[in-house]
Amino acid sequence: MSLIQLTIKGISYSQTQSGAYALVLSEIEGSRTLPIIIGAFEAQSIAIALETEIRPPRPLTHDLFKTFSDRFLITVKEVIIHKLVDGVFFSSLICEREGKEEVLDTRTSDAIAIAVRFQAPIYTYENILEKAGVFLKIEDELELNQTEETEEDSIDLESLGVKKEPSFSDYSLTELNNQLDEAVTDENYELAAKIRDEISKRS
């Protein structure tokens, strides 16, 4: 059965499960999306990994996995979402070390968080997309595209429970850089992303 490559479309707060988030994957060559319910920690971990210019002062669990793998020359080649049972997705990490390939069972949320860090492709099978895939409406896609243009493909970290901050237009570049350092040290990544965007606008 042929594999279908997916990409991360976005993360939003789940309307059906309290304290959970919906990770939306979309097929690269097609209009179907695959919504997957994940926990708050995994949602934050994926969002931080996608914000490539922000690095937490202490490694998150998935960052530690990446560092461990790099140290022992283990590469994550790809992630495959291979099964769907009673609404639960099952995934595998395809890893390689010294030419030997290993397949590891994993939760899908962890698999995606790791895949982002390794820049590894994410795949699923046609039967899973047929069963759980959703066709993205034109108006929804336009709305997502507008969001991506204004937020530069960043995930809405504010939806992960971080307080919104005021405008930074009154601050100097020096003050902004100092605030950026403080935000990263405090692990306030949503604030750090906003400050980074303001600095980028002035560059």
C-alpha positions in Angstrom: 0.0 0.0 0.0 1.5 3.4 -1.0 2.3 6.0 1.5 0.9 9.5 1.4 3.1 12.3 2.8 1.6 14.8 5.2 2.6 18.2 6.5 1.6 20.1 9.6 -1.2 22.6 8.9 -1.7 23.9 12.3 -2.6 23.4 16.0 -5.8 24.6 17.6 -7.6 24.2 20.9 -9.9 21.1 20.8 -13.6 22.0 20.9 -14.5 18.4 21.9 -12.0 17.6 24.7 -11.2 19.9 27.5 -7.4 20.6 27.9 -6.6 19.0 24.6 -5.5 20.3 21.2 -6.2 19.4 17.6 -3.1 18.8 15.5 -4.1 19.2 11.9 -2.1 17.4 9.2 -2.7 17.8 5.5 -1.7 15.8 2.5 0.9 17.5 0.4 -0.7 16.5 -2.8 -4.3 16.8 -2.1 -7.0 18.7 -0.1 -7.6 16.2 2.8 -6.7 16.9 6.3 -6.1 14.6 9.2 -7.1 16.0 12.6 -5.5 14.3 15.6 -6.3 15.1 19.3 -3.1 15.6 21.3 -2.2 16.8 24.8 -1.2 20.3 25.9 2.5 19.3 26.5 2.8 17.7 23.1 1.1 20.7 21.4 3.5 23.1 23.1 6.5 20.9 22.2 5.5 20.8 18.5 4.8 24.5 18.5 8.2 25.3 20.0 10.0 23.1 17.5 8.3 24.9 14.6 9.5 28.2 16.0 13.0 27.6 14.7 14.5 30.8 16.2 13.5 30.1 19.8 15.4 27.7 21.9 14.4 26.8 25.5 17.1 27.3 28.1 16.5 23.7 29.3 15.7 20.9 26.8 12.2 19.5 26.6 11.7 15.8 26.6 11.7 15.6 22.7 14.8 17.9 22.6 16.5 15.4 24.9 15.5 12.6 22.6 17.0 14.5 19.6 20.3 15.2 21.5 20.5 11.6 22.7 20.0 10.3 19.1 22.5 12.7 17.7 25.1 11.7 20.3 24.7 8.0 19.4 24.4 8.5 15.7 20.8 7.5 15.5 18.7 9.1 12.7 14.9 9.3 12.5 14.3 8.7 8.8 10.5 9.0 8.8 7.3 8.7 10.8 4.4 6.5 9.6 0.9 6.8 11.0 0.0 3.2 10.3 -3.2 2.3 12.1 -6.4 3.8 13.4 -8.5 1.9 16.0 -11.5 3.3 17.9 -10.3 6.8 17.1 -6.8 6.2 18.3 -3.9 6.7 15.9 -0.9 4.3 16.0 2.5 5.4 14.7 6.0 4.2 14.1 9.4 5.9 14.1 11.7 4.5 11.4 15.2 4.9 12.8 18.6 4.1 11.4 22.0 3.6 13.0 25.1 2.4 11.1 23.0 1.2 8.2 20.7 -0.9 10.4 17.0 0.1 10.4 14.7 -0.2 13.4 11.0 0.4 13.8 9.8 1.9 17.1 6.2 2.0 18.3 5.2 5.5 19.5 2.3 7.7 20.3 1.5 9.9 17.3 1.9 13.1 19.2 5.4 12.1 20.3 6.2 10.9 16.8 5.2 14.3 15.2 7.2 16.3 17.9 10.3 14.1 17.1 9.8 14.3 13.3 9.8 18.1 13.4 13.1 18.1 15.2 14.7 15.7 12.8 13.0 17.3 9.8 11.7 13.8 9.0 8.8 13.3 6.6 5.4 12.2 8.0 3.4 9.6 6.1 0.1 7.7 6.4 -1.8 5.2 4.3 -4.7 5.8 2.0 -7.2 3.7 4.1 -6.5 5.9 7.1 -7.1 9.1 5.2 -10.3 7.6 3.8 -11.5 6.7 7.3 -10.5 9.8 9.2 -9.5 12.4 6.6 -11.5 15.6 6.2 -11.8 17.7 3.1 -10.7 21.2 3.8 -13.4 23.7 2.7 -12.2 26.5 0.4 -13.2 29.2 3.0 -11.4 27.4 5.7 -8.2 27.1 3.6 -8.4 30.8 2.8 -8.7 31.6 6.5 -5.7 29.3 7.3 -3.6 30.9 4.5 -4.4 34.4 5.8 -3.3 33.2 9.3 -0.1 31.8 7.9 0.7 35.0 6.0 0.3 37.2 9.1 2.0 34.8 11.6 4.7 33.5 9.3 3.7 29.9 9.7 4.1 30.1 13.5 1.8 28.1 15.7 -0.5 30.1 18.0 1.3 29.7 21.3 -1.2 32.0 22.9 -3.8 29.2 22.6 -1.5 27.0 24.7 -2.3 29.0 27.7 0.3 31.8 27.6 -0.9 35.4 28.3 -1.0 37.9 25.4 1.4 40.8 25.7 1.0 44.4 24.7 2.5 46.1 21.6 6.3 46.5 21.5 6.3 49.4 19.1 7.4 51.9 21.8 10.5 49.9 22.7 14.0 50.4 21.2 15.9 47.5 19.6 18.2 47.2 22.6 15.2 46.9 24.9 13.6 44.4 22.7 16.7 42.2 22.6 16.9 42.4 26.4 13.3 41.4 26.7 13.8 38.5 24.2 16.6 37.1 26.3 14.4 37.4 29.5 11.4 35.7 27.8 13.5 32.8 26.6 15.1 32.4 30.1 11.6 32.5 31.7 10.5 29.9 29.1 7.8 32.3 27.9 8.0 31.2 24.3 4.8 32.9 23.1 6.2 36.3 24.3 9.6 35.5 22.8 8.0 34.8 19.4 6.2 38.2 19.4 9.4 40.0 20.3 11.4 38.2 17.7 8.7 39.2 15.1 8.9 42.8 16.1 12.7 42.8 15.8 12.5 41.2 12.4 10.1 43.9 11.2 12.7 46.6 12.0 15.7 44.8 10.4 
